[in-house]
Amino acid sequence: MKLKIPSWSENLIVFDTETTGVSPTTARIVSACVALIDVTGQPVQRYDWLIDPGVPIPDAASKVHGITTDMAKNTGVKAATGITQIIQKIREFLELGFALVVYNAPYDLTLLKYEAQRHDVDFPITIKPVLDPLVIDKHVDKYRRGKRTLTAVAEHYGVNLADAHDAGADAIAAGQVLQQIAIKYQTHLPDEVQNLHDEQVRWSKDQAASFQDYMRRTKDSSFTASGSWPIR
């Protein structure tokens, strides 16, 4: 019998960014997508931003997402404008009762927090409920071998990700992955989305502690891993 998708995952907000670098405290957002997907995983509302970060975009970053400094300067919105609009759109969707899906949430949401501080934009004290397919997948399928990148996890769950490192494609794929996890592992997950958010706080801490222990035993005795979630 085909399992029905849980009601809390029928409609989801999805969010992703492309940036100038890998550190969420110093990187700048150059593109972003916030969308609402329906039960089929397709966007019914979608908002995309190309942002002039106000700093040069390193060549290494441009090679990943295809956005150059000139492109951002010539056609992107000012960073303060883009950051304000992104946060406002996320707020609006959350207020309508939808959950926010962000793959590796502590990266994108921490990045957004620092961008808000940088441009004097009001940032929510809490963002809830957040659903992080990375944390949930690690919990429900703890011992699966292989990478846990979005590309790898999308392939594992049969989700097509044809344009990886495009903010819109990645955001929508993350939502579709979450829906597939929700169907397959619904008996292992809380029935209420707010409770699932709270469980991920605990799961993330446990996963970080396990990774830290592994790294200290095998590579670096002083290694530390933060388990703060969904924002650091």
C-alpha positions in Angstrom: 0.0 0.0 0.0 1.3 3.4 -1.0 1.9 5.6 2.1 0.1 9.0 2.2 2.2 12.1 2.8 1.8 13.5 6.3 -0.4 16.6 6.4 2.3 18.8 7.9 4.5 18.2 4.9 1.9 18.8 2.2 2.8 22.4 1.8 6.2 23.7 2.7 8.3 26.9 2.5 11.7 26.2 1.0 14.8 28.5 1.3 18.3 28.4 -0.1 21.2 30.8 -0.8 24.3 31.0 -3.0 27.1 33.1 -1.5 30.6 34.5 -1.7 32.2 31.9 0.6 31.8 29.1 3.1 31.7 30.9 6.4 28.2 31.9 7.5 29.6 34.8 9.6 31.6 36.5 6.9 30.1 35.3 3.5 27.6 37.5 1.6 24.5 36.3 -0.1 24.5 36.7 -3.9 21.3 34.8 -4.7 18.4 33.4 -2.8 15.1 31.7 -3.3 12.0 31.4 -1.1 9.2 29.3 -2.4 6.1 27.5 -1.3 5.8 24.0 -2.7 2.6 21.9 -2.7 1.9 18.2 -2.1 3.5 17.3 -5.5 6.7 19.1 -4.6 6.2 21.8 -7.2 6.4 25.5 -6.4 3.0 27.4 -6.3 4.7 30.6 -5.2 8.3 31.4 -5.9 10.5 34.5 -5.1 14.1 34.8 -6.4 16.8 37.4 -5.7 20.0 38.3 -7.4 21.9 40.5 -4.9 24.9 42.8 -5.2 26.8 41.8 -2.1 28.8 45.0 -2.1 32.1 43.1 -2.2 33.9 41.2 -5.0 32.6 37.6 -5.6 35.7 35.3 -5.5 36.3 33.3 -8.6 36.1 30.1 -6.7 32.5 31.0 -5.6 31.6 32.1 -9.1 32.7 28.8 -10.5 30.2 27.1 -8.1 27.1 29.1 -8.8 27.9 31.0 -12.0 27.3 34.5 -10.6 30.1 37.0 -11.2 30.8 40.3 -9.5 29.8 42.2 -12.7 26.5 40.3 -13.0 25.6 41.1 -9.4 26.6 44.7 -9.7 24.7 45.2 -13.0 21.5 43.4 -12.4 21.4 42.6 -8.6 19.4 44.5 -6.0 21.3 46.2 -3.2 22.1 43.9 -0.3 20.0 45.7 2.3 17.0 45.6 0.0 17.4 41.9 -0.8 18.0 40.9 2.8 14.9 42.8 4.0 12.7 41.2 1.3 14.0 37.7 2.0 13.3 38.0 5.8 9.9 39.6 5.2 8.8 36.8 2.8 9.9 34.1 5.2 8.0 35.8 8.1 4.9 36.0 5.9 4.9 32.3 5.1 5.6 31.3 8.7 2.7 33.4 9.9 0.5 31.5 7.5 1.4 28.3 9.4 3.8 26.6 7.0 7.1 25.0 8.1 10.4 26.3 6.6 12.7 23.7 5.0 16.4 24.6 4.8 19.0 22.0 4.0 21.8 22.4 6.6 19.8 25.1 8.3 22.6 26.4 10.6 24.5 27.6 7.5 21.8 29.5 5.6 19.9 30.8 8.6 23.1 31.9 10.4 24.3 33.5 7.2 21.0 35.4 7.0 21.3 36.5 10.6 24.7 38.0 10.0 23.6 39.7 6.8 20.7 41.2 8.7 23.1 42.6 11.4 25.5 43.8 8.7 22.7 45.8 6.9 20.8 46.9 10.1 17.8 44.8 9.1 15.4 43.4 11.8 15.9 39.6 12.2 13.4 37.3 14.0 14.5 36.2 17.5 13.2 32.7 16.7 12.4 31.0 13.4 10.1 28.1 14.0 9.2 25.5 12.8 12.3 24.7 10.7 12.7 21.3 9.0 16.3 20.3 8.1 16.4 17.3 5.8 20.1 16.8 6.6 19.5 16.5 10.4 16.4 14.4 9.9 18.0 12.0 7.3 21.0 11.5 9.6 18.6 10.6 12.4 16.2 8.2 10.5 19.0 6.5 8.5 22.0 6.9 10.8 24.2 4.2 9.5 23.8 4.7 5.7 27.2 5.0 4.0 28.1 7.8 1.6 28.0 11.5 1.4 25.1 13.6 2.8 25.4 16.5 0.4 22.1 17.7 -1.0 23.0 16.2 -4.4 23.8 12.8 -2.8 20.7 12.7 -0.6 18.4 13.9 -3.4 19.7 11.0 -5.5 19.1 8.6 -2.6 15.5 9.6 -2.3 14.8 9.7 -6.0 14.6 13.5 -6.3 15.8 15.1 -9.5 18.3 17.9 -8.9 19.4 18.9 -12.4 20.8 22.3 -11.6 22.7 22.0 -8.3 24.1 25.2 -6.8 21.2 27.2 -8.2 19.4 28.6 -5.1 15.9 27.9 -6.5 16.8 24.4 -7.7 18.4 23.5 -4.4 15.6 25.0 -2.3 12.9 23.0 -4.1 14.9 19.8 -4.1 15.4 20.1 -0.4 11.7 20.4 0.1 11.1 17.4 -2.1 13.6 15.4 -0.2 11.9 16.3 3.1 8.6 15.2 1.6 10.1 11.8 0.6 11.6 11.4 4.1 8.2 12.3 5.6 6.5 9.6 3.6 9.1 6.9 4.2 9.7 7.5 7.9 6.5 9.0 9.1 6.1 6.4 11.8 9.5 7.4 13.2 8.7 11.1 13.2 6.5 13.2 15.5 3.0 13.8 14.3 3.2 17.5 15.1 5.6 19.7 13.1 6.4 21.9 16.2 7.5 18.8 18.0 9.6 17.7 15.1 11.4 21.1 15.2 12.2 20.5 18.9 13.4 17.0 18.3 15.9 18.3 15.7 17.4 20.5 18.3 18.3 17.4 20.3 19.3 15.3 17.2 21.6 18.0 16.0 23.4 18.1 19.3 23.8 14.3 19.4 25.1 14.2 15.8 27.6 17.0 16.5 28.8 15.2 19.7 29.2 11.9 17.8 31.2 13.6 15.0 33.3 15.5 17.5 34.1 12.2 19.3 35.0 10.5 16.0 37.3 13.4 14.9 39.1 13.5 18.2 39.7 9.8 18.2 40.9 9.7 14.6 42.3 13.0 13.5 42.5 15.9 15.9 42.2 15.6 19.7 41.2 19.3 20.0 38.5 19.2 17.3 35.1 20.8 18.3 31.8 20.6 16.5 28.8 22.9 17.2 25.4 21.2 17.6 23.5 24.5 17.8 20.4 24.4 15.5 18.8 25.9 13.5 20.8 29.1 14.0 24.3 29.5 15.4 
